[in-house]
Every structure is written in structure tokens, then in C-alpha cells.
Amino acid sequence: MRGAVNAIADFEGQNVALIETELSERICMAPTAIHRFKAGYVPRDPQIIEVLAEAGVERAYLNRTWLQRFLHAARYHDAAALIERLLPPEPAPPRRDHSYDNLPPPTASQFVMRAAPYAAVLEGLQQRCALVVIVSLGGMGKTSLAREIAANCVYPLETGLVTPRFHAAVWVSDKDTPGSTALTQVLDEIAYTLDYPGLTQFDPTRKRREVEQLLKRHSVLLIVDNFETIVDMALLHWLMRLPEPSKALITTREYRKEFQQGAWLVELGGMAEGEARELIAARARQLNLQLHYPDTVAHQLIALTGGNPQALVVALGLVKRTGQPLAQAIEQLRGGSEGLFVDLFTMGWSLLSQDAQHILLAATLFPTRVEHRVLAEVAGLQEAAFFEAVGQLTELALLETEGSDGQWPDAEAATRHTIHPLTRAFLQTAQAEHRTVIRQARERWLEWAVRHAGASVTPSTILPGSKRSTATNRRFLRRWCGRSSSSGIAR
């Protein structure tokens, strides 16, 4: 009782004597009665015990252990019922099998199941080796396949295949800033995704040790996309020695000899004919394209493209833009003198309006995704003309559009655009013929970059302490931006 009175006084910031007076008034006795209770006297009236017990629980926040001992010392006759009334057990939270992931949104409106490579990757994830590698040429759908498998491993679906279950999926991509992904960034991403942000503050050695302990306690599927541009070899060596039960899955366009040291290799080829037909039908519905052709024409298109999903999508975009029959488009592609993708992009480029061409050339100045307002500004287009040109590019699959991810102030600002690596490679060859357009776009890009850096930043303040003139500083910044835009520094 003495502990209860003192605790009430501490919590409420009152004098002990005042608390004793209040309690004595509630039990209709003199304050000296409280003194006797504190000295060990046990009251005979059970109601007095109930009032004192209630005060200790509700005013001093004393726990179940104190209440049990208090009622036992007071020889209370029905302790269980009083404990149940004053401290009812809290309902157990619903048991959930929590999963964690940072998977990107799907890049395609419909995923076409590719049974053979899908099963091969699942088989690799069930082996003792730590690393599974998906390798193929560009446009084969490595990223889509890896993303779908990761989602099904964390949130299982009925696929008819034995799918390994992972507690979390951590996605890391080198696409946005090629060559910048290193081991320390991957460790940070794992810590953030698994909700251990404090680990990111440790020095690299301890951070690695702590993250490896996490990977031992939780089954984590770590996906590294666009591995061909990663230059940190320490990351590859670490992935190949990932602690069980966690696994690593990487996508790459280049085979590395280090994969021979224990990685499970899955070579992703073209789509099977049934899979390619499903993709053609899905893309045609998306483009609202009515295709009427015999089976032999579809077979010719699939054979011509080698079942490459990106080539199939671009070819259907050409049919949509030209309005010509599919068989005629196939004949034009078959008569090309260069590679298939060069022919596809050359034909697509010739169908674009001047505004659409300017948008693609302006997009090459950004090594990563670009918000649509910025791209319109750099391309020098008004909003109406910009959206009309974007429609052309989307139909031809030359420009990819991503919607809101909830991190932008409004849905319109969250719309961002990016170009496929194959499209970017083609545009490198087209830049020589459009130097004036690119120079003008770079001027607008430079103005946006300076303004984006802050209203107080001007070309004359880019080099603090320099005696150069404003014009000299501007020329310096232009040259610097010209060197850095292709390497990712512009971001």
C-alpha cells in the first residue's frame, strides 16, 4: 500500500499527505486509517480493498503483478474476478505473416507466362547455390520475368509450380544511374526494406556483418537488375556467398566468367510461339488494333523477330501507325539490309512527327526517368503538342510511361517517361543528323538544371571565388554538362 500511495503522488505531482486524505475520503474513514494500512493493517471490509486496488491500478498505473500481490496480502476473497475487471487481458493482435518488399510496379499491362524459363529460375532458387542469373539479349523480358517471380515468391499465387517462399523481396536496379550501384548501397537497401534503418549508420564492415545476420534470420530474395553496368566486383563476390536461407537473383545482358564459380545460369531466349501469340493478342488489345491474319503470318512475324518481346511490340506499333496489314509490314522488315532492331527503329523514326522526334532526342539528355513537364520544357513543346507526340511514341513503344508512385505532390507531376536501352542505342546513331535540335534542347536543359538547383544559383556563382565572367562560367557549365549528361552526373 505504501508503494501505491507513493506512486500516485509521483505520477500526479501531489503531496503524499494529500493523496492519503483523498483516499480516506473515498473509503469514508479518517486519514489515520491509510497510515495503518501502510503499516500492514488489513481492513475487514472488502469494498475498501477494492477502492484501494482500483486507485493503485488506475492512478498509479501499477501492473498485474502488484495487484495480485496486493490482493493476496489483503486476503481478498475473489481476487481473480477483481483482476479481470481492473486489468482485463488485452486481445492478442491478429497473427499475420508479414512480408516486406520494395518491388517496382509492373512495366507491362499483362504478364505473359513463359513456362520454361520461369520454371528454370524457380529450380535455381531451390538449389544450394546463392546466386541465380538470368542472362539474355536486350528486349527479351528479363526484368519482367524477375519481377513476376519475386512477387510470387513473397505473395504466392496458384501457378501450378513449386514456388519457394521468401519473407522479403529487395529490388535494386542499376538502370537509373548506370555504374553507381555498389555493395554499400545494396546493404542500405536491404536494411531499409526490412525496416532496420539504424543499420545504415554503421561503418561498412559492421553494416555488412549486421545485414548478413538479417539475411540468416529472414529468407530474403535480393534482386539486382541491369547487372551488366555494375562495376563493383565486391558486390558480385558478396552475392555469390549470400548466407542461407536468402538468395540472390540478377538480370544481365553480359555473361561473366565469375558466374562459373557456382551461379545457377538461366539463358532467356525468345518466346515460344504460343507465348508470342499471347503477347501479340494482348498488345493488339492495348492498341485497339484489329488484326486479321492467317496463322502463317503470325508464324512469320515470330520467326522474323526470334520471339523477342520488344521487337514484337515495336512491330505492332508500326502496324498501328501505318495502318498497313501485318503481312506487308513483315515483308518490309524482311527486305531490310541491316539488323532487325535497326530496321524497326528506322521505320518507326520515319513515322514520327517532328515534335515526337524532338521529344526522343531530348530524352537522351536524361540518363534516368524524367518528369513529363521537364521533358516537355527541354523538348520546347507546349502541353497539347507534347501529349499528342507522346501518344505516337507510346504506340510505337519508343517511350515508356510510368504513373504515380505516391511520392509526388499530384498525379500529373508523378507521370514520368523513360526510353528503352535499345531505343537509346539507336538514338545515338541519329544524333549526328540532328545536332542543331540537340544543341537547342541542351540549352533548355541547362536552364532547367540551373533553375532546379535553386533560385539563388546563377552561372556566375557556379564557380565560387572565380574571377571568370558570367559568359565564361556559362560556357564552362555547358561543357561540363555536355560531358556529364551521358555518365549520369547530370542527375
C-alpha positions in Angstrom: 0.0 0.0 0.0 2.9 2.3 0.7 4.2 1.8 -2.8 0.8 2.5 -4.3 0.4 5.8 -2.4 3.9 7.0 -3.3 3.4 6.1 -7.0 0.2 8.0 -7.2 1.9 11.0 -5.6 4.8 10.8 -8.1 2.5 10.4 -11.2 0.2 13.2 -10.2 2.8 15.5 -8.7 1.0 15.8 -5.4 2.0 15.6 -1.8 1.7 12.2 -0.2 -0.4 13.6 2.7 -2.9 15.0 0.1 -3.2 11.6 -1.6 -3.8 9.9 1.8 -6.6 12.4 2.5 -8.3 11.8 -0.8 -8.2 8.0 -0.4 -9.5 8.2 3.2 -12.5 10.3 1.9 -13.3 7.7 -0.7 -13.5 4.9 1.9 -15.2 7.2 4.4 -12.5 6.9 7.1 -10.0 9.2 8.8 -6.5 9.7 7.2 -5.0 7.7 10.0 -6.7 4.6 8.5 -4.4 4.9 5.5 -1.4 5.2 7.8 -2.5 1.9 9.4 -3.0 0.2 6.0 0.6 1.3 5.0 1.9 -0.2 8.2 0.3 -3.6 7.5 -3.2 -3.4 8.9 -5.7 -5.3 6.8 -9.2 -3.9 6.6 -12.2 -6.2 7.1 -14.5 -4.6 4.5 -13.7 -6.0 1.0 -15.1 -2.8 -0.6 -12.2 -0.8 1.0 -9.8 -3.2 -0.6 -11.5 -2.8 -4.0 -11.3 1.0 -3.8 -7.6 0.9 -2.9 -6.8 -1.6 -5.5 -8.6 0.5 -8.2 -6.6 3.6 -7.2 -3.3 1.8 -7.5 -4.2 0.4 -11.0 -5.9 3.5 -12.5 -4.0 6.3 -10.8 -0.5 4.8 -10.3 -0.6 2.5 -13.4 0.6 -0.5 -11.4 0.6 -3.8 -13.2 -1.0 -7.2 -12.8 1.9 -8.5 -10.6 1.4 -5.7 -8.0 -2.4 -6.2 -8.0 -2.1 -10.0 -7.4 0.3 -9.5 -4.5 -1.8 -6.7 -3.0 -5.0 -8.8 -3.1 -3.2 -11.8 -1.7 -1.8 -9.8 1.2 -5.2 -8.3 1.8 -6.8 -11.8 1.8 -9.3 -10.7 -0.7 -11.9 -13.4 -1.3 -12.4 -13.2 -5.1 -9.1 -11.9 -6.5 -9.4 -13.4 -10.0 -12.7 -11.6 -10.7 -11.3 -8.3 -9.5 -8.1 -8.6 -11.5 -10.2 -9.5 -14.6 -12.3 -6.3 -14.0 -9.4 -3.9 -13.3 -6.8 -5.4 -15.7 -8.6 -7.3 -18.4 -6.2 -9.1 -20.7 -5.5 -7.3 -24.0 -6.8 -9.1 -27.1 -4.0 -10.8 -28.9 -3.2 -9.0 -32.2 -4.2 -10.9 -35.3 -1.4 -13.1 -36.4 -0.1 -12.1 -39.7 2.7 -13.4 -41.9 4.3 -10.1 -42.6 6.1 -9.7 -45.8 8.4 -6.9 -46.9 9.3 -5.7 -50.4 10.2 -2.7 -52.4 9.3 -4.2 -55.8 8.7 -1.7 -58.6 5.3 -1.6 -60.3 4.9 -3.9 -63.3 6.1 -2.4 -66.5 3.6 -4.3 -68.7 -0.1 -4.3 -68.6 -0.2 -8.1 -68.8 2.5 -10.6 -67.9 2.8 -13.4 -70.4 3.8 -16.6 -68.6 6.9 -18.2 -70.0 6.8 -21.6 -68.6 10.3 -22.9 -69.4 12.4 -20.0 -68.1 10.0 -19.4 -65.2 10.4 -23.0 -64.0 14.2 -22.8 -64.6 14.5 -19.8 -62.3 12.4 -21.4 -59.6 14.5 -24.5 -59.8 17.6 -22.4 -59.4 16.2 -20.7 -56.3 15.7 -24.1 -54.7 19.3 -25.1 -55.1 22.1 -24.7 -52.5 23.9 -22.1 -54.6 23.2 -18.5 -53.5 23.0 -16.8 -56.9 20.7 -17.3 -59.9 21.5 -15.4 -63.1 19.1 -14.5 -65.9 21.1 -13.6 -69.0 19.8 -12.6 -72.4 20.0 -10.0 -75.2 18.2 -6.7 -74.7 14.4 -6.7 -75.0 13.9 -10.4 -74.0 11.9 -9.5 -70.9 14.5 -10.3 -68.1 13.2 -7.6 -65.8 9.6 -8.5 -66.2 10.3 -12.2 -65.5 12.5 -11.4 -62.4 9.8 -9.0 -61.1 7.0 -11.5 -61.5 8.9 -14.3 -59.9 9.9 -12.1 -56.9 6.3 -11.1 -56.4 5.1 -14.7 -56.5 7.8 -15.8 -54.0 6.7 -13.2 -51.5 2.9 -13.3 -52.2 2.4 -16.8 -53.6 -0.1 -17.4 -56.5 -1.5 -20.5 -57.9 0.9 -21.2 -60.8 1.0 -25.0 -60.6 4.7 -24.8 -59.9 6.6 -25.3 -56.6 7.4 -21.8 -55.6 10.0 -21.2 -52.8 8.6 -18.9 -50.1 10.6 -15.8 -49.1 10.0 -13.4 -46.2 11.0 -10.4 -48.2 12.0 -9.2 -51.7 14.6 -6.4 -52.1 14.9 -4.9 -55.5 18.0 -3.0 -56.6 18.4 -1.6 -60.1 21.4 -0.1 -61.9 19.2 1.3 -64.6 18.7 4.8 -63.3 22.3 5.6 -62.7 24.4 3.0 -64.6 27.7 2.1 -62.8 26.7 3.7 -59.4 25.4 0.6 -57.6 27.9 -0.7 -55.1 27.8 -3.2 -52.2 27.2 -0.5 -49.6 24.1 0.8 -51.4 22.7 -2.7 -51.6 23.3 -3.2 -47.9 21.4 0.0 -47.2 18.5 -1.0 -49.4 18.2 -4.3 -47.6 18.2 -2.6 -44.2 15.6 -0.1 -45.3 13.3 -2.7 -46.8 13.5 -5.0 -43.8 12.7 -2.0 -41.5 16.2 -1.8 -39.9 17.2 1.8 -40.9 19.6 2.1 -38.0 22.0 -0.3 -39.6 22.7 2.2 -42.4 24.6 4.4 -39.8 27.2 1.8 -39.1 30.7 1.7 -40.7 30.9 -0.6 -43.8 32.4 -3.6 -42.0 29.8 -3.7 -39.2 27.0 -2.8 -41.6 27.9 -5.8 -43.7 28.1 -8.1 -40.7 24.7 -6.9 -39.3 22.9 -7.2 -42.7 24.3 -10.7 -43.1 22.8 -11.6 -39.8 19.5 -10.3 -41.0 19.8 -12.5 -44.1 20.4 -15.5 -41.9 17.3 -14.8 -39.7 15.0 -14.0 -42.6 14.7 -15.6 -46.0 15.2 -12.7 -48.4 15.2 -12.7 -52.2 17.6 -10.0 -53.4 17.1 -8.9 -57.0 19.7 -6.9 -58.8 18.5 -5.6 -62.2 20.7 -4.4 -65.1 23.8 -6.0 -63.6 25.8 -5.6 -66.8 26.5 -1.9 -66.0 27.7 -2.6 -62.4 31.4 -2.2 -61.9 31.8 -3.1 -58.2 33.1 -6.6 -58.3 32.9 -6.8 -54.5 29.1 -6.8 -54.9 29.3 -9.8 -57.2 31.5 -11.8 -54.9 29.3 -11.0 -52.0 26.1 -12.1 -53.9 27.7 -15.4 -54.7 28.3 -16.0 -51.0 25.0 -14.8 -49.7 24.1 -16.6 -46.4 21.3 -19.1 -46.4 18.3 -19.1 -46.4 18.5 -15.9 -48.5 19.0 -16.0 -52.3 20.1 -13.5 -55.0 18.6 -13.1 -58.5 20.3 -10.9 -61.0 19.5 -9.9 -64.6 22.2 -9.1 -67.1 22.9 -8.8 -70.8 26.5 -9.9 -70.3 27.9 -13.2 -69.2 30.8 -13.0 -66.8 33.3 -15.7 -66.1 32.7 -15.4 -62.4 29.3 -17.0 -62.9 31.2 -20.3 -63.4 32.1 -20.3 -59.7 28.7 -21.5 -58.6 25.9 -19.5 -60.0 22.8 -21.1 -61.5 22.5 -19.8 -65.0 19.2 -19.3 -66.9 19.6 -18.2 -70.5 16.5 -16.4 -71.6 15.8 -16.8 -75.3 12.9 -15.7 -77.5 9.3 -16.5 -76.6 7.8 -19.8 -77.7 5.2 -19.5 -80.4 2.2 -19.8 -78.1 3.7 -17.2 -75.7 4.4 -14.9 -78.5 0.9 -15.2 -79.9 -0.5 -14.3 -76.4 1.8 -11.2 -76.3 0.6 -10.2 -79.8 -3.0 -10.5 -78.8 -2.5 -8.6 -75.5 -0.6 -5.7 -77.2 -3.2 -5.5 -80.0 -6.0 -5.1 -77.4 -4.0 -2.4 -75.7 -3.5 -0.5 -79.0 -7.1 -1.2 -80.0 -5.7 -2.8 -83.1 -7.9 -5.2 -85.1 -5.6 -7.9 -86.5 -6.9 -10.3 -89.1 -4.2 -12.5 -90.5 -3.7 -16.2 -91.1 -1.6 -18.3 -88.8 1.2 -18.3 -91.3 1.6 -14.5 -91.0 1.9 -14.7 -87.2 4.4 -17.5 -87.5 6.5 -15.4 -89.9 6.5 -12.5 -87.6 7.5 -14.6 -84.6 10.3 -16.3 -86.7 11.5 -12.9 -88.0 11.8 -11.4 -84.6 13.1 -14.5 -82.9 10.3 -14.3 -80.4 11.9 -11.1 -78.9 9.1 -9.4 -76.9 10.4 -5.9 -77.5 10.7 -6.5 -81.3 7.1 -7.8 -81.4 5.8 -4.8 -79.5 7.6 -2.3 -81.8 6.4 -4.2 -84.9 2.8 -4.0 -83.8 3.3 -0.3 -83.1 4.4 0.2 -86.7 1.3 -1.6 -87.9 -0.8 0.7 -85.8 0.9 3.9 -87.0 1.0 3.0 -90.7 -2.4 1.2 -91.0 -0.9 -1.3 -93.3 -1.6 -5.0 -93.0 0.7 -7.1 -90.8 1.9 -9.2 -93.7 3.0 -6.0 -95.6 5.0 -4.9 -92.5 6.7 -8.3 -92.3 7.7 -8.0 -96.0 9.3 -4.6 -95.4 11.2 -5.9 -92.4 12.3 -9.0 -94.2 13.8 -6.9 -97.0 15.9 -4.8 -94.7 19.6 -4.7 -95.1 20.5 -4.0 -91.5 19.7 -5.7 -88.2 16.1 -6.3 -87.2 16.1 -3.7 -84.5 17.8 -1.1 -86.6 15.1 -1.7 -89.3 12.4 -1.5 -86.7 13.6 1.7 -85.2 14.4 3.3 -88.6 10.9 2.6 -89.8 9.4 3.9 -86.6 11.6 7.0 -86.6 10.4 7.8 -90.2 6.8 7.6 -89.0 7.2 10.1 -86.2 6.2 13.8 -86.3 8.9 16.4 -85.8 7.7 17.0 -82.3 7.9 13.3 -81.4 11.5 13.2 -82.7 12.4 16.2 -80.7 11.0 14.5 -77.5 13.1 11.4 -78.1 16.3 13.4 -78.7 15.6 15.5 -75.6 15.0 12.3 -73.5 18.6 11.2 -74.3 19.8 14.1 -72.2 18.4 12.4 -69.1 20.2 9.2 -68.0 17.1 8.2 -66.0 13.4 8.8 -65.8 12.2 12.3 -66.4 9.1 14.0 -65.2 6.8 14.9 -68.1 6.8 18.6 -67.5 10.5 18.7 -67.6 10.7 16.7 -70.8 8.2 19.0 -72.4 10.2 22.0 -71.4 13.5 20.6 -72.7 11.9 19.5 -75.9 10.5 23.0 -76.4 6.8 21.9 -76.8 3.6 23.2 -75.4 1.4 20.8 -73.4 -1.1 19.9 -76.2 1.6 19.2 -78.8 3.6 17.3 -76.2 0.8 14.9 -75.3 -0.1 14.3 -78.9 3.5 13.4 -79.7 3.8 11.2 -76.6 0.8 9.2 -77.9 2.8 8.4 -81.1 5.8 7.3 -79.2 3.8 5.2 -76.8 2.1 3.3 -79.6 5.5 2.6 -81.2 6.9 1.5 -77.8 9.7 4.0 -78.2 8.8 5.8 -75.0 7.8 4.2 -71.8 5.5 6.0 -69.4 5.2 5.4 -65.6 2.4 6.5 -63.4 2.2 7.9 -59.9 4.1 6.2 -57.1 2.6 8.4 -54.4 5.8 10.5 -53.8 4.9 13.4 -56.0 2.5 16.3 -55.0 0.0 15.4 -57.7 -0.7 12.6 -60.1 0.1 14.8 -63.1 3.6 15.6 -61.8 4.1 11.9 -61.0 4.0 10.9 -64.7 7.5 10.1 -65.8 9.0 8.9 -69.0 12.0 6.7 -69.9 13.4 5.2 -73.1 14.4 1.6 -73.5 18.1 0.9 -73.7 17.7 -0.4 -77.3 15.9 2.8 -78.3 18.7 4.9 -76.6 21.3 3.0 -78.6 19.5 3.7 -81.8 19.2 7.4 -81.0 22.9 7.6 -80.5 23.2 7.0 -84.3 20.6 9.6 -85.1 22.1 12.4 -83.1 24.7 13.3 -85.8 21.9 14.3 -88.2 20.1 16.5 -85.6 22.9 18.4 -84.0 21.0 21.7 -84.1 18.0 20.2 -82.4 20.1 18.6 -79.7 22.1 21.8 -79.1 18.9 23.8 -78.6 17.5 21.1 -76.3 20.7 21.1 -74.3 20.4 24.9 -73.8 16.9 24.4 -72.4 18.1 21.5 -70.3 20.9 23.7 -68.9 18.5 26.4 -68.0 16.2 23.9 -66.3 19.1 22.4 -64.4 20.4 25.7 -63.1 16.8 26.7 -62.1 16.2 23.3 -60.5 19.4 23.7 -58.4 17.9 26.7 -56.7 16.8 30.2 -57.4 19.9 31.7 -55.9 22.2 29.7 -58.2 23.3 31.5 -61.3 26.0 30.7 -63.9 28.2 33.3 -62.3 28.0 31.6 -58.9 28.7 28.1 -60.1 32.4 28.7 -59.5 32.6 30.5 -56.2 35.6 32.8 -55.9 36.3 32.6 -59.6 37.3 35.8 -61.4 35.8 34.5 -64.7 33.0 36.5 -66.3 29.4 35.3 -66.4 29.7 34.3 -70.0 32.9 32.3 -69.3 31.2 30.5 -66.4 28.2 29.7 -68.6 30.4 28.2 -71.3 32.2 26.2 -68.6 29.0 24.8 -67.2 27.8 23.9 -70.7 30.9 22.0 -71.4 30.7 20.2 -68.0 27.1 19.3 -68.6 27.9 18.0 -72.1 30.4 15.6 -70.6 28.3 14.5 -67.6 24.9 14.0 -69.2 25.8 10.6 -70.6 27.5 9.4 -67.5 24.7 10.0 -65.1 26.3 13.0 -63.2 23.5 15.3 -64.6 21.0 13.6 -62.3 
